[in-house]
Amino acid sequence: MKQRNAKNPNPHAIKQSIQRRAKWLYAIFSIVALTIFVQIVLTQYGPNGAGLRNKSEDLCYTTRIVQGSKGNIYDHNGELLSTDSRTYNIRLDLAAEPLTDSIFNHNIGALSDSLSRMLGKPSAHYRAMLRETRTKAVESKDSTMVKLKGKKYYSGARYKLLARHLDQREYDRLRTFPLMERRMGMITEEERMRYKVYGSMAAYTISQGVEKAYDSLLRSTDGVNRYVKLDNRNRSSVPIVHKDNRPATNGCDIITTIDINLQDVVEGALRGKLVENNAISGTAVVVECATGEIRAMANLTNRKNGEINDDFNYAIRWHGAPGSTFKGISLMALLDNAGVSKDKWVDCGTTGTEIINGQKVIDTHVVGENKCGKTTIKGIFAESSNIGFAKVVCQNYEDRPQQWVDYIRGIGLDKVSSIQNIRGLGFYIKDPSTFHKKGGWSHTTLPQTAYGYEVNMTPLQTLMFYNAVANNGKLITPVLIKQVVNEGEIVRNYTTEVVNEQICSPTALADLQECMEAVVTHKRGTAKTLSTLPFTVAGKTGTAQIVLPREEWGENAYVKKDGTRQYLATFVGYFPADEPKYTCIVSIKTERKPHEKKPYTGAGVSLPVFRDIAEYVYTHDKQWTTRAERCTTAEQPVAKTHHSAALVEECVVPNVIGMGLRDALYCLESAGLRVKFSGSGTVVEQSIAPDTAIEAGSVIELRIEN
């Protein structure tokens, strides 16, 4: 029996042995599983859990910024003025792992030649630079890469800046060069910049005016998107759906009232006069009378290096004495408030100099028929007599100066300090209550303000007043922004803001308008050269001496130590006078040395610019076709410039007699003629008679006179 049990163990004992072993295995597996579970929990939620999860996320996923586009700016015809432009900065990491010495040496010659052709410097320069950069990159440990708002920024000796602000075409070309690929160390930094489609044209008005004032509407909001990496170097990845994804939001578009074609003409005319006169700076603004919409606003500075830049908004921020253009306000006060008739006679004397309230007042010429010194109120306005206005204003307001000041303030110019959030406007006139105070009212203030001194205002506010005269007495603020558009939908419309429904009585307004027309039509009017235009103009010239910085004072505040004087020459007016559509002001700051003969007055400097602008508007406005038809025909083939829809006859010589140079050149050159000219002003003679058949390559000569 014992022998049988030795050969056949007890089955029960075997089962118990197996069960004991299984229990141990279960226990071991349970402990291992629990350990793994605990480790997983600790990994995920323990003190190092967040860092480990982030490391895993960084290894597998990446987040990229989705850039939104800043809003575009358009002119009132839908022409694009300013938009976002993508540019690229290129850096080199010539210590990248795949870039071996043999690969580098094999390609450096071809790369240097390509860079030379594209970037301009000699090939040897780039060859030496690349070798030096390669050596420093391999040896240097001074290299950093940081992230800021999701973007990578590189610095240190290892990363060499190769090119900045490449456009898309330049960038695409660069990528075809040897070694210019990511794995070989090319690093691309993308930037968004504002691109002015028309370059410097209206640049300051757009960038420092519209863009700055409406940044909150133009600004975009960047989005984010999650990507999964397909390799450990993140050379390729694909976007995925993720709860943290956020789309980009584009900025709103802004529609301005600017007409870029007219802006081109206005800037060209102003620029030409600054060069011709060697003037310091200038501004020219054109608005529609009824709406106040600014169709053009040019602001130019003549720098000492010969460049003419658009870098300051003189129209809005140029504060100073307006000079004789203020006589329009003085005349309105006399007609409307003091009850003076425009036909009242005034004796201005025959010496050209009078002492009024202890103030020496000078006229540049003796007024009146045959220089008799006597003329009407209308006459002293047409001839712009300082003596006449100082006399009449003092006669009517010397005992009641507060009434004079209150009436001027009542116009409303002092209530306007900005043009649709573009600030800078200011209007100031002294108050009689400040008499005997330093810098306050004095016995000279009343006669001085009568002809535009001891008062401070900007060219745009002068324009506002004369536009109110053209607009049946309604004073409105100029409009530069017309609409705000978001994704094609209009979200905001801007309408004309009325400051004063009626600046004066209808009778006084009619008299004032008549006097403004006399400035052009009167045979001694300061703007009589405009009377040859084929349409009527009403306006006012103005010339103001500019107060100099104290350190430049010579014999007085208006004269430099070398005798040089600075002037603000202005012409402001509207046209056509019988049915006003546009109001325009041209103000140019110029200087004149002793015995220098160049013009410095509003009539001599600014009026010719006004004429060029008005002629262009008249010739190219579809509602005024009479004059344009003298050199056009709708039945024949036509040629266009980039800024004109005018039709010009190509088969016969146009008639350009009476035109300004700009329009004459346009008509003749568009007809295929070569033009030679002499003089300035309007065309009085052309060498080839009108309606003569044009021969290819013909040269026509023009004689131009003021």
Secondary structure by P-SEA (a helix, b strand, c coil): caaaaaacccaaaaaaaaaaaaaaaaaaaaaaaaaaaaaaaaaacccaaaaaaaaaaaacbbbbbbbbbcbbbbcccccccbbbbbbbbbbbccccccccaaaaaacaaaaaaaaaaaccccaaaaaaaaaaaaaaaaacccbbbbbcccbbbbbccccccccccccaaaaaaaaaccccccccbbbbbbbbbbbcccccccccccccccccccccccbbbbbbbbbbbccccccbbbbbbcccbbbbbbbbbbbccccaaaaaaaaaaaaaaaaaaccccbbbbbbccccccccbbbbbbbcccccccccccccccccccccccaaaaaaaaaaccccccccbbbbcccccccccccbbbbbcccccccccccccaaaaaaaccaaaaaaaaaacccccaaaaaaaaaacccccccccccccbbbbbbbbcccccccccccccccccccccccbbbcaaaaaaaaaaaaaccbbbcccccccccccccccccccccccccccccaaaaaaaaaaaaaacccccccccccccccbbbbbbbbbbbbbcccccccccccccccbbbbbbcccccccccccccbbbbbbbbbccccccccccccccccaaaaaaaaaaaaaccccccccccccccccccccccccccbbbbccbbbbcccccaaaaaaaaaaabbbbbbcccccccccccccccccccbbbbbbbbcc
